[in-house]
Amino acid sequence: MRQERTLRLACGLVIVLSFPFFAQTPTPDRALGAVTKVDIGARLLTVKTDAGAEVVVAAQPTASFRRVAPGETDLQKAAIIALTDISVDDRVLARGRAGANGNGLAATLIVVMSQGDIAQKEAADRADWDRRGVVGVVTMVGAHQILINVRTAAGASPVVIKLAPNASVRRYAPGSVRFTDARPSALGEIQTGDQVRARGNRTADGSTMNAEEVVSGTFRTIAGVVVSLDLQQDEVRINDLDTKKPLVVKVNAGSSLRRLQPQVAQAIAPRVRGGAERSGDLQQMIESSPSITLADLKAGDPIVVSGAVGANTQQVTAIMLLTGVEPILRRPGTQEMSLGSWTLDIGIGDPYRPQRKPVGAADSPLCFAPDLSVYTSTTNATSVQIEPAVT
């Protein structure tokens, strides 16, 4: 399966990459998240924050309401709206003072990104990543550029990645599959063997990219046979088919577990062995396969796992786990199974992958949400001043 999607900028809403700042540490005087309920008469919004808490926001009589477009950082360009313009699933940043019981917020400013605007921005960014993005494994690193191998139908194609002015570079935290854990990074932190996704303009011959955005991480795709399950620890122990060594696979709330139907596995097998690069329907086949739980696995099942590697190289945190993969792994005419050169398309870093959770969900491994924390406010009795957040 092609690597083109292997590092597609985290699942969920990639919009955040259009913003210069990411969510800050929650404070009692603000709520940042998705609207789950609107009570116009009582002037109340219920907001599920990105931390998972539910906050009741009371819009004060003098409260200001502003709608900003995804990617906009200047509140002076925001549209003035009313409470009645806010809908369920909109993203909001409410600022004010904490309620007496500590559970609510008396808001004097509410900044909104509508669900519709987010969807439009998401679609535009997805199309741009498809058009100008590359994914590959790093084969060489230098002071000012890296070299990656991008899989194509004709084989591996080397592409030099250089940084455009003001390029955004981020890196996944060790062992983490959540893009919200990714931090600002530098080209010098990227290592040989890392997986990289970059977006930018390429030279006419396609050999060099001036990247505007780069995200990197240490990920592995592993084929193995289940040895045992530990449901209390959310772990499955396997024997790696390639290294013949034991490995622990950790599963969390954001891991996607699916069972390939026999006809689907049979259809995927020849395409994987053929190494076709532009085979987006393969990902659709996987994503349309039935979801399972860890308890559905049993000893002896062959599985393929893609996930994040941390300090413990004998453990991987699953982003995607597939069973029903024997037809793909088994070498034609033999009883042997191996991963070969297959890199499972897990949509790492792709905020557009369908496995994302609903808007506002915070636990999905590669999901994140548009950042409204770029706006902070200082208030006095007569005015509200908005300025860029300091990070």
C-alpha positions, 0 to 999 in steps of 0.5 A: 500500500502506498506511503503517500497517505502514511503521514497525512497530517493527523486525522480529524481537523487539519485546520489547526495547521493553518493557525500559528498557535495551538491550544494553550493550558486551560484556565478558569477564565476561558472555555475552548471547545465545541458547542453541544447545546444552545439555549437562546432564551437563557443566553446559555451555551454548553461547551465540551472543551478539548480537555473533555470537560463540559462547561456552561457558558453564560453570555453576559448582557454586554457580551460581544460575539465574533465569527472568524474564518478558519486561518484568520488571526486578526479579530478586527477582521471578524464578523459581528454576530449574535448569540442566535447565529451560534449552532451546535458543533460550532467551535467557540472560545469564550472568555470572561470570569469563572462562575462561583461554583467553578463549573460555569463561565460568565462570558464577555467575549465569544469567538466562533468558527462555524462548522460550515466554515470549518468544513469548507476550509478542511475540504480546501486543505485536503485538496491542497495536500493531495495536490502538493503533498508528499510522504516518504521515509527519510534516507538522508539528513543534512543541515538545511535539507532532507532526502526522502524516498516516495513510493511510486508505481515505478519504485522509490523516487527520491525527493529533496525537502527544503524549507520555504521561508516561515515554514511550519515544522512539527514532530510527534512526541515519542510514543504518541499518536495524537497530533495535539502532542506534536510540538514545534520542531526543526529540520535538524531533529528529523532522523534517518528512518523517520516518516515525513509528510511535507506540503509545498511547491516542487521543481519542474522535475519533481526532485525538490520541494520547497516545503511550507509545512513538514511533520515528522515522527517515528512510526512502524508498520509491523506484521505479527501473530497474536500470542496473548491478550491483556484486556485490562491493560489494553495490550496484545502481545505478538511475535513479529513476523520479520524480526521473530521477536516478541512485541507489545502493542498498546491500544487506546481510545484513538486506535482504529481496529478493523477486520478485513473481509476475505474478499477485501483482503484478496482484492488488496493483496495483489495491489500491495504486492504491486506497490501501486502508489495512487491507489486511494481505493485501498484506503477506502476498502480498509476504512469500510471494513468492520470495526472490532475490539481487542476482545475480538482477537485470539491467539494465532491471528495474523495482524498488521499494526501501524503505530508510534514508537517511543523510548521502549522499542519493544512496544508500539502504540497502535494507530491502526490494527488490522486482522483478516490480513493472511491473504495479504501477508502470505507469499504466493505459493508458500506457507510463509507470511511476511510484511514485505514492503507494505506500509499500512496507510494509516493517515498519520497526521491526516485531519481528514481521515474518516476515522476522526471523532466528532468535532471537539473530541480530544482523545482521537490519536491524530485528531485536533481541532481549529485553534481559537486560543490565538485570541486573548483578551484584556478587558476594562469597564468600557472596551475589549482589546484583542491581541495575539496569544503569547506562546 
